[in-house]
Amino acid sequence: MKIGSEEHKERFCRDFITSHCRFEPKTLTWPELDEAALDRLRAIPFWQEVLYTERRAGAIVDAYAQTIADPLVHEAVALQGFEEARHAELLRQMVGRYSISADERPLDEPLGPDLHRAFADFGYGECLDSFLGFGVFKIARRSAFLPEPLFEIFDMLMREETRHIVFFINWMAWHQAARGRIPGWLRGANAARYYARAIARLLATVRRGQRANDGKDFSATQASVFLEGFTLRGLIEECCAEHERRMRDFDANLLRPRFLPRLARMALAGLCLPNGIRIAGQGQA
C-alpha cells in the first residue's frame, strides 16, 4: 500500500470510523469510592487542566473538520471531534459525581488563522501526551492507586486516544504525500519540529498547573504512591512497552507513531539515563 494513495486514505479513515465505540458518559457504571480512594482522586491536581485541554481539543478538531473538502476525511475528523468533546463530558461527570475541585476555565485561547497548523500541533501534542500517559497509567493501575472499575473507565479514554494518534499519524503522512509538500527524508525533521513545540507546550501546561494549585505538582503530592522505587529508566521502559502493546491492535499496514519510542530507546541505550535516577525524590541507588 502506497502512503498517500487513495487506498491508504480509505484504510486509515475506515479503520477509525468502524472502531468507534458508542457510549454515553452519564450512563457509565461509576463505582462507589471509599474515603481513602476519594481523597486520592481529589488530591490529583491536574483535573482542571485536563478538562480544559479536552474542551479545547474538541474546539480545534471541530473547527478544522469544517475546512476539509474530502467527504471521508471530513467524516473521520468530525468523529474525532465528537470523541474529544465526549472525553470532556466524561470528565465533567466524574468531577460532579466525586465532588472534585475543577472549575471550567473559559476557552479564551484563540485557535489562530491557520487551522491546519493548529490541528497538526494538537495531533503531535496528543502523541506526546499518550506516550507518557501509557506508562504512568500502567504503573498507577498496577499499584491499585484507584479502584479497578475506575481504571476500566479511564482505559476507554486511553483506547480512544490510541486510535486518535494512529489516525493522526496516517492522516499527516497522507496529507503530506498526497500533496508532495515534504520529501520523505524530511518528514522526520518536520515531526521533530512539531514535537519540540509539543514539549514546550507541555512544560508550559505543567507550570500553569503548578500556579493553579499553589505550586503543588503531582509528584509532590501523590505520584510517589505508585511511582515509589521506580527509576526514570523504568518509567520510560514502561512507556515504550505499553506503547508497543497498544499499537498491536491496529492494521499492520497502517503507520504508527515511531518518533518518541525511538527517541526513548536511544535514551535507554545509555545516552543519559543511568539506572540510579529515581522517581519522586527517591535519590540514587
MIDOSE-1310 file (N, C-alpha, C; in nm, 2 decimals, decimal comma, always signed):
residues 285
mkig	+0,08/-0,12/+0,00/+0,00/+0,00/+0,00/+0,09/+0,12/+0,00; +0,07/+0,21/-0,09/+0,15/+0,33/-0,10/+0,09/+0,44/-0,01; +0,18/+0,50/+0,07/+0,14/+0,61/+0,16/+0,10/+0,73/+0,08; -0,01/+0,78/+0,11/-0,06/+0,90/+0,04/-0,16/+0,86/-0,07
seeh	-0,18/+0,73/-0,10/-0,27/+0,69/-0,20/-0,41/+0,69/-0,15; -0,50/+0,67/-0,25/-0,65/+0,66/-0,22/-0,67/+0,54/-0,13; -0,60/+0,43/-0,15/-0,62/+0,31/-0,07/-0,58/+0,34/+0,07; -0,47/+0,41/+0,09/-0,42/+0,45/+0,22/-0,53/+0,53/+0,29
kerf	-0,58/+0,63/+0,22/-0,68/+0,72/+0,29/-0,80/+0,63/+0,33; -0,85/+0,55/+0,24/-0,97/+0,47/+0,27/-0,94/+0,38/+0,39; -0,82/+0,32/+0,40/-0,79/+0,23/+0,51/-0,79/+0,30/+0,64; -0,71/+0,41/+0,65/-0,70/+0,47/+0,79/-0,83/+0,54/+0,83
crdf	-0,90/+0,59/+0,73/-1,03/+0,65/+0,77/-1,13/+0,55/+0,81; -1,15/+0,45/+0,73/-1,25/+0,34/+0,76/-1,21/+0,27/+0,89; -1,09/+0,24/+0,91/-1,05/+0,18/+1,04/-1,09/+0,26/+1,16; -1,07/+0,39/+1,15/-1,10/+0,48/+1,26/-1,25/+0,49/+1,28
itsh	-1,33/+0,50/+1,17/-1,47/+0,52/+1,18/-1,54/+0,39/+1,23; -1,50/+0,27/+1,18/-1,56/+0,15/+1,22/-1,52/+0,11/+1,36; -1,41/+0,16/+1,42/-1,37/+0,12/+1,55/-1,43/+0,21/+1,66; -1,51/+0,31/+1,62/-1,57/+0,40/+1,71/-1,66/+0,32/+1,81
crfe	-1,65/+0,35/+1,94/-1,72/+0,29/+2,05/-1,83/+0,38/+2,09; -1,96/+0,33/+2,09/-2,07/+0,41/+2,13/-2,09/+0,40/+2,29; -2,09/+0,51/+2,35/-2,13/+0,51/+2,50/-2,16/+0,65/+2,54; -2,24/+0,66/+2,64/-2,28/+0,79/+2,70/-2,21/+0,81/+2,84
pktl	-2,13/+0,91/+2,86/-2,06/+0,92/+2,99/-2,16/+0,92/+3,11; -2,28/+0,98/+3,10/-2,37/+0,98/+3,21/-2,43/+0,84/+3,25; -2,42/+0,75/+3,15/-2,48/+0,62/+3,18/-2,37/+0,51/+3,21; -2,25/+0,55/+3,22/-2,14/+0,46/+3,27/-2,16/+0,42/+3,41
twpe	-2,11/+0,30/+3,44/-2,13/+0,25/+3,58/-2,01/+0,31/+3,67; -2,04/+0,42/+3,72/-1,94/+0,49/+3,81/-1,93/+0,42/+3,94; -1,82/+0,37/+3,99/-1,81/+0,30/+4,11/-1,83/+0,39/+4,24; -1,88/+0,33/+4,34/-1,87/+0,40/+4,47/-1,73/+0,39/+4,53
ldea	-1,68/+0,51/+4,58/-1,55/+0,51/+4,63/-1,55/+0,53/+4,78; -1,46/+0,46/+4,85/-1,45/+0,49/+4,99/-1,37/+0,62/+5,01; -1,36/+0,66/+5,14/-1,30/+0,79/+5,17/-1,15/+0,80/+5,12; -1,08/+0,69/+5,14/-0,94/+0,68/+5,10/-0,92/+0,70/+4,95
aldr	-1,00/+0,63/+4,87/-1,00/+0,64/+4,73/-1,04/+0,78/+4,68; -1,15/+0,84/+4,75/-1,19/+0,97/+4,71/-1,08/+1,07/+4,74; -1,01/+1,06/+4,85/-0,90/+1,15/+4,89/-0,79/+1,14/+4,78; -0,76/+1,02/+4,74/-0,65/+1,01/+4,63/-0,70/+1,07/+4,50
lrai	-0,82/+1,05/+4,46/-0,87/+1,10/+4,34/-0,88/+1,26/+4,34; -0,93/+1,31/+4,45/-0,94/+1,46/+4,47/-0,81/+1,53/+4,48; -0,71/+1,45/+4,53/-0,57/+1,51/+4,55/-0,50/+1,53/+4,42; -0,54/+1,46/+4,32/-0,47/+1,48/+4,19/-0,50/+1,62/+4,14
pfwq	-0,40/+1,70/+4,12/-0,42/+1,85/+4,10/-0,44/+1,89/+3,95; -0,44/+1,79/+3,86/-0,44/+1,83/+3,72/-0,58/+1,82/+3,65; -0,69/+1,78/+3,73/-0,82/+1,76/+3,66/-0,87/+1,89/+3,59; -0,85/+2,00/+3,65/-0,89/+2,13/+3,58/-0,82/+2,15/+3,45
evly	-0,69/+2,12/+3,45/-0,61/+2,14/+3,33/-0,65/+2,03/+3,22; -0,68/+1,91/+3,26/-0,72/+1,80/+3,17/-0,85/+1,84/+3,11; -0,95/+1,88/+3,19/-1,08/+1,92/+3,14/-1,07/+2,03/+3,04; -0,99/+2,13/+3,07/-0,97/+2,24/+2,97/-0,91/+2,19/+2,84
terr	-0,81/+2,11/+2,85/-0,74/+2,05/+2,74/-0,83/+1,98/+2,65; -0,92/+1,89/+2,71/-1,02/+1,81/+2,63/-1,12/+1,90/+2,56; -1,17/+2,01/+2,63/-1,26/+2,10/+2,57/-1,20/+2,18/+2,45; -1,07/+2,22/+2,47/-1,00/+2,29/+2,36/-0,98/+2,20/+2,25
agai	-0,94/+2,07/+2,28/-0,92/+1,97/+2,17/-1,04/+1,96/+2,08; -1,16/+1,95/+2,15/-1,28/+1,94/+2,07/-1,30/+2,06/+1,98; -1,27/+2,18/+2,03/-1,29/+2,30/+1,95/-1,20/+2,30/+1,83; -1,07/+2,26/+1,86/-0,97/+2,26/+1,75/-1,01/+2,17/+1,64
vday	-1,05/+2,04/+1,68/-1,08/+1,94/+1,58/-1,21/+1,97/+1,50; -1,31/+2,02/+1,58/-1,43/+2,06/+1,51/-1,41/+2,17/+1,41; -1,33/+2,27/+1,45/-1,30/+2,38/+1,36/-1,23/+2,34/+1,23; -1,13/+2,25/+1,25/-1,05/+2,20/+1,13/-1,14/+2,11/+1,04
aqti	-1,23/+2,04/+1,10/-1,31/+1,95/+1,02/-1,39/+2,03/+0,92; -1,44/+2,15/+0,96/-1,52/+2,23/+0,87/-1,44/+2,27/+0,75; -1,31/+2,27/+0,75/-1,23/+2,31/+0,63/-1,20/+2,20/+0,54; -1,23/+2,07/+0,57/-1,19/+1,96/+0,49/-1,29/+1,93/+0,38
adpl	-1,25/+1,93/+0,26/-1,34/+1,90/+0,14/-1,36/+1,76/+0,12; -1,27/+1,67/+0,14/-1,28/+1,53/+0,12/-1,39/+1,47/+0,21; -1,49/+1,41/+0,16/-1,60/+1,37/+0,25/-1,56/+1,26/+0,35; -1,48/+1,17/+0,31/-1,44/+1,06/+0,40/-1,35/+1,11/+0,51
vhea	-1,25/+1,19/+0,48/-1,16/+1,25/+0,58/-1,24/+1,34/+0,67; -1,33/+1,42/+0,61/-1,42/+1,51/+0,70/-1,50/+1,43/+0,80; -1,55/+1,31/+0,75/-1,63/+1,23/+0,85/-1,54/+1,18/+0,96; -1,42/+1,14/+0,93/-1,33/+1,08/+1,03/-1,29/+1,19/+1,13
valq	-1,25/+1,31/+1,08/-1,20/+1,41/+1,17/-1,32/+1,47/+1,25; -1,44/+1,48/+1,19/-1,56/+1,52/+1,27/-1,59/+1,42/+1,38; -1,57/+1,29/+1,35/-1,59/+1,19/+1,46/-1,49/+1,20/+1,57; -1,37/+1,24/+1,53/-1,27/+1,26/+1,64/-1,31/+1,38/+1,72
gfee	-1,36/+1,48/+1,66/-1,41/+1,60/+1,74/-1,52/+1,56/+1,83; -1,61/+1,47/+1,79/-1,71/+1,43/+1,88/-1,65/+1,35/+2,00; -1,56/+1,27/+1,97/-1,49/+1,19/+2,08/-1,42/+1,28/+2,18; -1,35/+1,38/+2,13/-1,28/+1,47/+2,22/-1,38/+1,54/+2,31
arha	-1,49/+1,59/+2,25/-1,60/+1,65/+2,33/-1,65/+1,56/+2,43; -1,67/+1,43/+2,39/-1,72/+1,33/+2,49/-1,62/+1,30/+2,60; -1,49/+1,31/+2,57/-1,40/+1,30/+2,68/-1,42/+1,41/+2,78; -1,44/+1,53/+2,74/-1,47/+1,64/+2,83/-1,59/+1,62/+2,91
ellr	-1,70/+1,57/+2,85/-1,82/+1,54/+2,92/-1,80/+1,43/+3,02; -1,72/+1,33/+2,99/-1,69/+1,22/+3,08/-1,62/+1,28/+3,21; -1,53/+1,37/+3,18/-1,46/+1,43/+3,30/-1,55/+1,52/+3,38; -1,65/+1,59/+3,31/-1,75/+1,66/+3,39/-1,83/+1,57/+3,48
qmvg	-1,87/+1,46/+3,42/-1,95/+1,36/+3,50/-1,87/+1,31/+3,62; -1,74/+1,29/+3,60/-1,65/+1,24/+3,71/-1,64/+1,35/+3,82; -1,61/+1,47/+3,77/-1,59/+1,59/+3,86/-1,71/+1,61/+3,95; -1,83/+1,60/+3,88/-1,95/+1,63/+3,96/-1,99/+1,51/+4,05
rysi	-1,97/+1,39/+4,01/-2,00/+1,27/+4,09/-1,92/+1,26/+4,22; -1,79/+1,29/+4,20/-1,70/+1,27/+4,32/-1,66/+1,41/+4,38; -1,73/+1,51/+4,35/-1,70/+1,65/+4,41/-1,56/+1,69/+4,40; -1,50/+1,68/+4,28/-1,36/+1,72/+4,26/-1,36/+1,87/+4,23
sade	-1,26/+1,93/+4,29/-1,24/+2,08/+4,26/-1,18/+2,10/+4,13; -1,25/+2,14/+4,03/-1,20/+2,16/+3,89/-1,30/+2,25/+3,81; -1,27/+2,38/+3,83/-1,36/+2,48/+3,76/-1,33/+2,48/+3,61; -1,43/+2,51/+3,53/-1,41/+2,51/+3,39/-1,36/+2,65/+3,35
rpld	-1,24/+2,66/+3,31/-1,18/+2,79/+3,26/-1,24/+2,82/+3,12; -1,26/+2,95/+3,09/-1,31/+2,99/+2,96/-1,21/+2,95/+2,85; -1,26/+2,91/+2,74/-1,18/+2,88/+2,62/-1,14/+3,01/+2,55; -1,05/+3,08/+2,61/-1,01/+3,21/+2,56/-0,89/+3,22/+2,48
eplg	-0,82/+3,10/+2,46/-0,70/+3,10/+2,37/-0,75/+3,09/+2,23; -0,71/+3,19/+2,14/-0,76/+3,19/+2,00/-0,70/+3,07/+1,93; -0,77/+3,01/+1,84/-0,72/+2,90/+1,76/-0,62/+2,95/+1,65; -0,63/+3,07/+1,62/-0,54/+3,12/+1,52/-0,60/+3,11/+1,38
pdlh	-0,54/+3,18/+1,28/-0,60/+3,17/+1,14/-0,56/+3,04/+1,07; -0,45/+2,98/+1,11/-0,41/+2,86/+1,04/-0,46/+2,73/+1,11; -0,58/+2,69/+1,07/-0,64/+2,57/+1,14/-0,57/+2,44/+1,11; -0,50/+2,43/+1,00/-0,43/+2,31/+0,97/-0,31/+2,30/+1,07
rafa	-0,24/+2,41/+1,09/-0,13/+2,41/+1,18/-0,18/+2,38/+1,33; -0,29/+2,44/+1,36/-0,35/+2,41/+1,50/-0,38/+2,26/+1,51; -0,44/+2,20/+1,41/-0,47/+2,06/+1,42/-0,35/+1,98/+1,42; -0,25/+2,01/+1,34/-0,12/+1,94/+1,35/-0,05/+1,95/+1,48
dfgy	-0,05/+2,07/+1,53/+0,01/+2,09/+1,67/-0,06/+2,01/+1,77; -0,19/+2,01/+1,76/-0,27/+1,93/+1,86/-0,24/+1,78/+1,84; -0,23/+1,73/+1,72/-0,21/+1,59/+1,70/-0,07/+1,54/+1,75; +0,03/+1,62/+1,73/+0,16/+1,58/+1,78/+0,16/+1,59/+1,93
gecl	+0,09/+1,69/+1,99/+0,08/+1,70/+2,13/+0,01/+1,58/+2,19; -0,09/+1,53/+2,12/-0,16/+1,41/+2,17/-0,07/+1,29/+2,16; +0,01/+1,28/+2,06/+0,11/+1,17/+2,06/+0,20/+1,17/+2,18; +0,25/+1,29/+2,21/+0,34/+1,31/+2,33/+0,27/+1,27/+2,46
dsfl	+0,15/+1,33/+2,47/+0,07/+1,30/+2,60/+0,04/+1,15/+2,61; +0,00/+1,09/+2,50/-0,03/+0,95/+2,50/+0,09/+0,86/+2,54; +0,20/+0,89/+2,48/+0,32/+0,81/+2,50/+0,36/+0,81/+2,65; +0,36/+0,93/+2,71/+0,39/+0,94/+2,85/+0,27/+0,88/+2,94
gfgv	+0,15/+0,91/+2,89/+0,03/+0,86/+2,97/+0,03/+0,71/+2,97; +0,07/+0,64/+2,87/+0,06/+0,49/+2,86/+0,14/+0,43/+2,98; +0,26/+0,48/+3,00/+0,34/+0,43/+3,11/+0,29/+0,46/+3,25; +0,25/+0,59/+3,27/+0,21/+0,63/+3,40/+0,07/+0,55/+3,43
fkia	-0,01/+0,54/+3,33/-0,14/+0,47/+3,35/-0,12/+0,33/+3,39; -0,03/+0,26/+3,33/+0,00/+0,12/+3,36/+0,05/+0,11/+3,50; +0,15/+0,19/+3,54/+0,20/+0,18/+3,67/+0,10/+0,21/+3,78; +0,02/+0,32/+3,76/-0,09/+0,35/+3,85/-0,19/+0,24/+3,87
rrsa	-0,23/+0,18/+3,75/-0,32/+0,07/+3,76/-0,27/-0,05/+3,83; -0,14/-0,08/+3,81/-0,08/-0,20/+3,87/-0,07/-0,18/+4,02; -0,05/-0,05/+4,06/-0,04/-0,02/+4,21/-0,17/-0,01/+4,28; -0,28/-0,02/+4,20/-0,42/-0,01/+4,26/-0,43/+0,12/+4,33
flpe	-0,38/+0,23/+4,26/-0,39/+0,36/+4,32/-0,53/+0,41/+4,33; -0,62/+0,36/+4,24/-0,76/+0,38/+4,25/-0,83/+0,25/+4,22; -0,96/+0,23/+4,26/-1,03/+0,10/+4,23/-1,03/+0,07/+4,09; -1,02/-0,06/+4,06/-1,02/-0,11/+3,92/-1,13/-0,07/+3,83
plfe	-1,26/-0,06/+3,88/-1,37/-0,01/+3,80/-1,35/+0,13/+3,74; -1,28/+0,21/+3,82/-1,25/+0,35/+3,77/-1,14/+0,34/+3,66; -1,04/+0,25/+3,68/-0,94/+0,24/+3,57/-1,00/+0,18/+3,45; -1,10/+0,10/+3,46/-1,17/+0,05/+3,34/-1,24/+0,16/+3,26
ifdm	-1,29/+0,26/+3,33/-1,35/+0,38/+3,26/-1,24/+0,46/+3,20; -1,13/+0,48/+3,27/-1,02/+0,56/+3,21/-0,96/+0,49/+3,09; -0,96/+0,35/+3,10/-0,90/+0,28/+2,99/-0,98/+0,30/+2,86; -1,11/+0,32/+2,87/-1,18/+0,36/+2,75/-1,13/+0,48/+2,68
lmre	-1,09/+0,58/+2,76/-1,03/+0,70/+2,71/-0,89/+0,67/+2,65; -0,81/+0,59/+2,72/-0,68/+0,55/+2,66/-0,69/+0,49/+2,53; -0,79/+0,40/+2,51/-0,81/+0,33/+2,38/-0,85/+0,43/+2,28; -0,93/+0,53/+2,31/-0,97/+0,63/+2,21/-0,85/+0,72/+2,17
etrh	-0,77/+0,75/+2,27/-0,65/+0,83/+2,25/-0,55/+0,76/+2,16; -0,54/+0,63/+2,18/-0,46/+0,54/+2,09/-0,51/+0,55/+1,95; -0,64/+0,53/+1,93/-0,70/+0,54/+1,79/-0,67/+0,68/+1,73; -0,68/+0,78/+1,81/-0,66/+0,92/+1,76/-0,52/+0,94/+1,71
ivff	-0,42/+0,89/+1,78/-0,28/+0,92/+1,74/-0,25/+0,83/+1,62; -0,30/+0,71/+1,61/-0,28/+0,63/+1,49/-0,34/+0,70/+1,37; -0,46/+0,74/+1,38/-0,53/+0,81/+1,28/-0,45/+0,94/+1,24; -0,41/+1,01/+1,34/-0,34/+1,14/+1,31/-0,21/+1,11/+1,23
inwm	-0,13/+1,02/+1,27/+0,00/+0,99/+1,21/-0,02/+0,95/+1,06; -0,13/+0,87/+1,04/-0,16/+0,83/+0,90/-0,22/+0,95/+0,82; -0,30/+1,03/+0,88/-0,35/+1,15/+0,81/-0,24/+1,24/+0,78; -0,15/+1,27/+0,87/-0,04/+1,36/+0,84/+0,05/+1,31/+0,72
awhq	+0,08/+1,18/+0,72/+0,16/+1,12/+0,61/+0,08/+1,13/+0,48; -0,05/+1,10/+0,49/-0,13/+1,10/+0,36/-0,14/+1,24/+0,31; -0,16/+1,34/+0,40/-0,17/+1,48/+0,36/-0,04/+1,53/+0,30; +0,07/+1,50/+0,36/+0,20/+1,54/+0,30/+0,23/+1,47/+0,17
aarg	+0,21/+1,34/+0,17/+0,25/+1,27/+0,05/+0,16/+1,30/-0,07; +0,03/+1,31/-0,04/-0,07/+1,34/-0,15/-0,04/+1,47/-0,21; +0,01/+1,57/-0,14/+0,04/+1,70/-0,19/+0,18/+1,72/-0,23; +0,27/+1,62/-0,20/+0,41/+1,63/-0,24/+0,48/+1,75/-0,18
ripg	+0,43/+1,79/-0,06/+0,49/+1,91/+0,00/+0,62/+1,88/+0,07; +0,64/+1,77/+0,13/+0,76/+1,74/+0,20/+0,82/+1,60/+0,16; +0,95/+1,60/+0,11/+1,01/+1,47/+0,07/+1,01/+1,38/+0,19; +1,01/+1,25/+0,17/+1,01/+1,15/+0,27/+1,12/+1,17/+0,37
wlrg	+1,24/+1,20/+0,33/+1,36/+1,21/+0,42/+1,35/+1,34/+0,51; +1,26/+1,43/+0,48/+1,24/+1,55/+0,56/+1,13/+1,53/+0,66; +1,05/+1,42/+0,65/+0,93/+1,41/+0,74/+0,97/+1,40/+0,89; +1,09/+1,32/+0,91/+1,13/+1,31/+1,05/+1,17/+1,45/+1,11
anaa	+1,24/+1,53/+1,03/+1,27/+1,66/+1,08/+1,15/+1,75/+1,10; +1,05/+1,73/+1,02/+0,92/+1,81/+1,03/+0,86/+1,76/+1,16; +0,85/+1,63/+1,19/+0,79/+1,58/+1,31/+0,87/+1,63/+1,43; +1,00/+1,63/+1,42/+1,08/+1,67/+1,54/+1,05/+1,82/+1,57
ryya	+1,03/+1,90/+1,47/+0,99/+2,04/+1,49/+0,86/+2,05/+1,57; +0,76/+1,97/+1,52/+0,63/+1,97/+1,59/+0,64/+1,92/+1,73; +0,72/+1,81/+1,75/+0,73/+1,76/+1,89/+0,80/+1,85/+1,98; +0,90/+1,93/+1,93/+0,96/+2,03/+2,01/+0,86/+2,13/+2,06
raia	+0,77/+2,17/+1,97/+0,67/+2,27/+2,02/+0,57/+2,20/+2,12; +0,54/+2,07/+2,10/+0,46/+2,00/+2,19/+0,52/+1,99/+2,33; +0,65/+1,96/+2,33/+0,72/+1,96/+2,46/+0,71/+2,09/+2,53; +0,74/+2,20/+2,45/+0,73/+2,33/+2,51/+0,59/+2,37/+2,57
rlla	+0,49/+2,32/+2,50/+0,35/+2,35/+2,55/+0,32/+2,26/+2,67; +0,38/+2,14/+2,67/+0,36/+2,05/+2,79/+0,42/+2,12/+2,91; +0,54/+2,17/+2,90/+0,61/+2,23/+3,01/+0,54/+2,35/+3,06; +0,48/+2,43/+2,96/+0,40/+2,55/+3,00/+0,28/+2,51/+3,07
tvrr	+0,22/+2,40/+3,03/+0,10/+2,35/+3,10/+0,13/+2,31/+3,24; +0,24/+2,24/+3,26/+0,28/+2,20/+3,40/+0,30/+2,32/+3,48; +0,37/+2,42/+3,43/+0,39/+2,55/+3,51/+0,26/+2,61/+3,54; +0,17/+2,62/+3,45/+0,03/+2,68/+3,47/-0,04/+2,60/+3,58
gqra	-0,03/+2,46/+3,57/-0,10/+2,38/+3,67/-0,04/+2,40/+3,81; +0,09/+2,42/+3,82/+0,15/+2,45/+3,95/+0,10/+2,58/+4,01; +0,09/+2,68/+3,92/+0,04/+2,81/+3,97/-0,11/+2,79/+4,02; -0,19/+2,72/+3,94/-0,33/+2,70/+3,98/-0,35/+2,62/+4,10
ndgk	-0,24/+2,54/+4,14/-0,25/+2,45/+4,26/-0,15/+2,49/+4,37; -0,13/+2,63/+4,38/-0,04/+2,68/+4,48/+0,10/+2,61/+4,48; +0,15/+2,59/+4,35/+0,28/+2,54/+4,34/+0,30/+2,39/+4,35; +0,19/+2,32/+4,39/+0,20/+2,17/+4,40/+0,19/+2,11/+4,27
dfsa	+0,27/+2,00/+4,25/+0,25/+1,92/+4,13/+0,23/+1,78/+4,17; +0,20/+1,69/+4,08/+0,16/+1,56/+4,11/+0,27/+1,48/+4,18; +0,39/+1,50/+4,14/+0,50/+1,42/+4,20/+0,52/+1,46/+4,35; +0,48/+1,59/+4,38/+0,49/+1,63/+4,52/+0,38/+1,59/+4,61
tqas	+0,27/+1,54/+4,55/+0,15/+1,51/+4,63/+0,13/+1,36/+4,63; +0,10/+1,30/+4,51/+0,05/+1,16/+4,51/+0,13/+1,07/+4,42; +0,21/+1,12/+4,33/+0,28/+1,03/+4,24/+0,37/+0,92/+4,31; +0,42/+0,96/+4,43/+0,51/+0,87/+4,50/+0,44/+0,74/+4,54
vfle	+0,30/+0,75/+4,55/+0,23/+0,63/+4,60/+0,24/+0,52/+4,50; +0,24/+0,55/+4,37/+0,26/+0,44/+4,27/+0,39/+0,44/+4,19; +0,47/+0,55/+4,21/+0,60/+0,55/+4,14/+0,71/+0,53/+4,23; +0,69/+0,51/+4,36/+0,80/+0,49/+4,46/+0,88/+0,37/+4,42
gftl	+1,01/+0,40/+4,41/+1,11/+0,29/+4,38/+1,13/+0,28/+4,23; +1,05/+0,35/+4,15/+1,07/+0,34/+4,00/+1,19/+0,43/+3,96; +1,28/+0,38/+3,88/+1,38/+0,47/+3,82/+1,32/+0,54/+3,70; +1,38/+0,65/+3,66/+1,34/+0,72/+3,54/+1,35/+0,62/+3,42
rgli	+1,45/+0,54/+3,42/+1,47/+0,44/+3,32/+1,35/+0,34/+3,32; +1,31/+0,30/+3,44/+1,20/+0,21/+3,45/+1,07/+0,27/+3,40; +1,04/+0,40/+3,43/+0,92/+0,46/+3,38/+0,92/+0,47/+3,23; +1,03/+0,51/+3,17/+1,04/+0,52/+3,02/+1,03/+0,38/+2,96
eecc	+1,08/+0,28/+3,02/+1,07/+0,14/+2,97/+0,92/+0,10/+2,97; +0,84/+0,14/+3,07/+0,70/+0,11/+3,08/+0,63/+0,19/+2,97; +0,67/+0,31/+2,94/+0,60/+0,39/+2,83/+0,63/+0,32/+2,70; +0,75/+0,27/+2,67/+0,78/+0,20/+2,55/+0,70/+0,07/+2,53
aehe	+0,70/-0,01/+2,64/+0,64/-0,14/+2,64/+0,49/-0,12/+2,62; +0,43/-0,03/+2,69/+0,28/-0,01/+2,68/+0,24/+0,05/+2,54; +0,32/+0,14/+2,49/+0,30/+0,19/+2,36/+0,30/+0,08/+2,25; +0,40/-0,01/+2,26/+0,41/-0,12/+2,17/+0,29/-0,21/+2,18
rrmr	+0,25/-0,24/+2,30/+0,14/-0,33/+2,33/+0,01/-0,28/+2,26; -0,02/-0,15/+2,29/-0,14/-0,09/+2,24/-0,14/-0,08/+2,08; -0,02/-0,06/+2,03/-0,01/-0,05/+1,88/-0,04/-0,18/+1,81; -0,03/-0,29/+1,88/-0,06/-0,42/+1,82/-0,20/-0,44/+1,77
dfda	-0,29/-0,36/+1,83/-0,44/-0,37/+1,80/-0,47/-0,32/+1,66; -0,38/-0,26/+1,59/-0,41/-0,19/+1,46/-0,36/-0,26/+1,34; -0,43/-0,23/+1,23/-0,39/-0,29/+1,10/-0,24/-0,27/+1,08; -0,17/-0,38/+1,05/-0,03/-0,38/+1,03/+0,02/-0,29/+0,91
nllr	-0,08/-0,26/+0,82/-0,04/-0,18/+0,71/-0,04/-0,03/+0,74; -0,10/+0,01/+0,85/-0,11/+0,15/+0,89/+0,02/+0,19/+0,96; +0,05/+0,32/+0,95/+0,17/+0,37/+1,02/+0,13/+0,39/+1,17; +0,24/+0,39/+1,25/+0,22/+0,41/+1,39/+0,32/+0,52/+1,43
prfl	+0,29/+0,59/+1,54/+0,38/+0,69/+1,59/+0,52/+0,62/+1,63; +0,63/+0,66/+1,57/+0,76/+0,60/+1,59/+0,86/+0,69/+1,65; +0,84/+0,82/+1,64/+0,95/+0,91/+1,67/+0,98/+0,91/+1,82; +0,88/+0,92/+1,91/+0,90/+0,92/+2,05/+0,96/+0,78/+2,10
prla	+0,90/+0,67/+2,06/+0,96/+0,54/+2,10/+1,11/+0,53/+2,07; +1,14/+0,57/+1,94/+1,28/+0,56/+1,90/+1,37/+0,65/+1,99; +1,32/+0,77/+2,01/+1,40/+0,87/+2,09/+1,42/+0,81/+2,24; +1,31/+0,75/+2,29/+1,32/+0,69/+2,42/+1,42/+0,58/+2,43
rmal	+1,42/+0,50/+2,32/+1,51/+0,38/+2,32/+1,65/+0,43/+2,31; +1,67/+0,54/+2,24/+1,81/+0,59/+2,23/+1,86/+0,63/+2,37; +1,76/+0,70/+2,45/+1,80/+0,73/+2,58/+1,82/+0,61/+2,67; +1,74/+0,51/+2,65/+1,76/+0,39/+2,73/+1,89/+0,31/+2,69
aglc	+1,94/+0,34/+2,58/+2,06/+0,27/+2,54/+2,18/+0,33/+2,62; +2,16/+0,43/+2,70/+2,27/+0,47/+2,79/+2,32/+0,61/+2,76; +2,24/+0,69/+2,67/+2,29/+0,82/+2,64/+2,28/+0,91/+2,76; +2,18/+0,90/+2,84/+2,16/+1,00/+2,95/+2,08/+0,95/+3,07
lpng	+2,04/+0,82/+3,08/+1,96/+0,78/+3,18/+2,02/+0,66/+3,26; +2,11/+0,68/+3,35/+2,16/+0,57/+3,43/+2,05/+0,52/+3,52; +2,06/+0,39/+3,57/+1,96/+0,33/+3,65/+1,94/+0,40/+3,78; +2,04/+0,48/+3,83/+2,03/+0,53/+3,96/+1,94/+0,65/+3,97
iria	+1,89/+0,71/+3,86/+1,80/+0,82/+3,87/+1,66/+0,77/+3,90; +1,61/+0,81/+4,02/+1,48/+0,76/+4,07/+1,37/+0,86/+4,07; +1,24/+0,81/+4,06/+1,13/+0,90/+4,05/+1,09/+0,94/+4,19; +1,02/+1,06/+4,20/+0,96/+1,10/+4,32/+1,06/+1,12/+4,44
gqgq	+1,17/+1,18/+4,41/+1,27/+1,21/+4,51/+1,33/+1,10/+4,58; +1,34/+0,98/+4,52/+1,40/+0,87/+4,59/+1,55/+0,87/+4,60; +1,62/+0,96/+4,53/+1,76/+0,97/+4,53/+1,82/+0,87/+4,44; +1,95/+0,84/+4,46/+2,02/+0,75/+4,37/+2,05/+0,62/+4,45
a	+2,04/+0,51/+4,37/+2,07/+0,38/+4,42/+2,21/+0,35/+4,45
